[in-house]
Amino acid sequence: MADYVIPAPEQAAIPTKNGGAFPVRRVYCIGRNYAAHAVEMGHDPTREAPFFFQKNPDNLDASGQFPYPSRSADVHHEVELLVALKSGGADIRVEDALGHVWGYAVALDMTRRDLQGEAKKVGRPWEIGKAFEHSAPVGPLVPIAVTGPMAEGQVALTVNDALRQTGDLNQMIWKVPEMIAYLSMYFELQAGDVILSGTPAGVGPVQRGDVMQATIAGLDALTVKVV
Ligand code: MN
């Protein structure tokens, strides 16, 4: 036991469907991983290597509520498949990558789009747009033994029952095993790392009082109220 000089922060964790919690070490997020979303954000989807940013483990929030963040007037929803790793390593081969997956969940990459936009314009990091408190609502993790590899299946998000985002996991530019392999060339992945795998087209703003429902075929729906 370390001789900490202040009380140790609580271990970030997300619930699993059949009880027990999954402790989270790092949160990697891939950008522009669906062509139609890359196009709606003004980018050419055909010429880009994958790129990643990070959220903080304690940004994950399974409460079903999303407190509208400070200092933004344009907060967007992004529905994403969350991939949770039970093991890791460096230079993982694509064909071995799924062997490191513990399970999957539905998650939201909530984004202060106005602040992200300002950061992009001047070449600054994205943290204030992406890595703020409660910025990653998440549903229960389901083991890969139950879900299978999840290479395809509908992804959708409604706001107040109106369809906003729709796509299919098979439209990812970089597939889950490729993402794991690519990340592991730059970072040593470990058990407890999770990856948000990008969002399909249709991102847009939410307001206080809105109810978002995010669905991915084969997983439990995630319902989140903006408060
Ligand atoms: Mn995203």
Residues whose N, C-alpha, C, O or C-beta is under 5 A from the ligand:
A	BS01	MN	I30 E78 D109 G198 T199
